[in-house]
Amino acid sequence: MYTTDWCPYCRRAEALLAARGVTAIEHINVDRLADGRRLMMQRTGRRTVPQIFVGERHIGGFDELTAADRRGDLKAWLAECATMTTSAA
């Protein structure tokens, strides 16, 4: 997840993911990383945080994350990632 220290939507995204059983989130702080925002924009095409990935799947921001959760997509994507991690071990 691309994030900043001060972003309230980043904290809300973390809370939602934790509520869905995610125990580890890789944080890429775009304010602390030299060229962080530029690198995020190259990867996502967006300039706002959070920018959330589930595995290699770009979800988007907090609004897209909550929409995916409401549709049931988030649960499926998390299960897919867990299966990939388990089969790779």
Secondary structure, 3 states (H helix, E strand, C coil): CEECCCCHHHHHHHHHHHHCCCCCCCCEECCCCCCHHHHHHHHHCCCCCCEEEECCEEEECHHHHHHHHHHCHHHHHHHHHHHHHHHHC
